[in-house]
Amino acid sequence: MASFEPDNPARPPAGLRLCALSEITDPGGKSFRFREGSRIFAGFVIRQGDAARGFVDSCPHAGWPLAPMDDRYLTRDARHIFCAGHGALFSMDGHCVAGPCAGDDLAPWRVEVRDGDVFTL
């Protein structure tokens, strides 16, 4: 089952502390993977200043992970999220602005920053 499906048992529960916000480059991204038996949930968090936004690590066009290596989600100028598989570009809110998935969105993974830490919602 794909990691974006809400009933994936590997999807982390609400209230789980992922990391300190300071552990994510500003701007930058951080990868997270969770396993439950044979199931995997893959997500990532993008930081911009004091804000964090989470996404399921799955290209809406092909279903593969976006980053070729952990934590490498942004273009060199840090203005877009980049899918290394086919070069699609996403705005920082997850909307595809260029590539074969133009008009599609990354699946959100709800996170929040509390007292300097990133938590799942």
Beta strands, then each sheet from edge to edge (+ up, - down):
strand 1: 17-20
strand 2: 28-36
strand 3: 39-48
strand 4: 51-56
strand 5: 81-82
strand 6: 89-90
strand 7: 96-98
strand 8: 108-109
strand 9: 111-114
strand 10: 117-120
sheet 1: 1+ 10- 9+
sheet 2: 2+ 3- 4+ 8-
sheet 3: 5+ 6- 7+
end
